[in-house]
């Protein structure tokens, strides 16, 4: 089985377990992830997400949104009105 097949056949449960392990820095049994294990797990998480998740749910997604008419157009300062 090659890497792509492995990623395609990975279950959502395995994906969540890998993601949680990377977040915590340890496996579910409590053993610490090595630097190499963390890198490999992160690559698998990203690859699985590319195949199975919508763009906005993927690891590292940044919503650029629309600038026009958004809070980006609001003035930086709002003057105070004293009564």
C-alpha positions in Angstrom: 0.0 0.0 0.0 1.4 3.4 -1.0 1.1 6.6 1.0 -1.8 8.0 -1.0 -3.8 4.8 -0.5 -3.0 4.8 3.2 -4.4 8.4 3.4 -7.4 7.6 1.4 -8.3 4.6 3.6 -7.6 6.4 6.9 -10.8 6.7 8.9 -12.1 9.9 10.5 -11.4 8.4 13.9 -7.7 7.9 13.0 -7.6 11.4 11.6 -9.0 12.9 14.8 -6.7 10.8 16.9 -3.6 11.9 14.9 -4.8 15.5 15.1 -5.3 15.3 18.9 -1.9 13.7 19.3 -0.2 16.5 17.4 -2.1 19.1 19.4 -1.0 17.5 22.8 2.4 16.3 21.7 1.7 12.8 22.9 0.0 9.6 21.8 -3.3 8.4 23.3 -1.3 6.0 25.6 0.7 9.0 27.0 4.0 8.5 25.2 5.6 11.7 23.8 5.7 12.2 20.0 9.2 12.5 18.5 9.9 15.3 16.2 9.8 12.9 13.2 6.5 11.4 14.4 5.0 14.9 14.8 6.1 15.9 11.2 4.7 12.6 9.7 1.4 13.0 11.6 1.0 16.6 10.5 1.6 15.6 6.9 -1.0 12.9 7.1 -3.5 15.3 8.8 -3.1 17.8 6.0 -3.2 15.2 3.2 -6.4 13.6 4.7 -8.0 16.9 5.0 -7.3 17.8 1.4 -9.1 14.7 0.3 -12.0 14.5 2.7 -12.8 18.0 4.2 -14.3 21.1 2.7 -11.8 23.9 2.4 -13.1 25.9 5.4 -12.6 22.9 7.7 -9.0 22.0 6.7 -6.0 22.5 8.9 -4.4 25.9 8.3 -7.4 27.4 6.5 -7.6 31.2 6.7 -10.9 32.9 5.8 -9.9 36.0 3.8 -13.6 37.0 3.5 -14.6 40.2 1.7 -12.9 43.5 2.6 -15.4 45.8 1.0 -18.2 46.7 3.3 -16.6 44.7 6.2 -15.0 46.0 9.4 -11.9 46.7 7.4 -13.7 49.7 5.9 -14.8 51.1 9.3 -12.8 54.2 10.5 -10.0 53.4 12.9 -11.3 55.9 15.5 -14.8 57.0 16.4 -14.9 60.5 17.9 -16.7 60.9 21.3 -19.7 63.2 21.4 -20.0 65.0 24.7 -23.4 66.2 25.8 
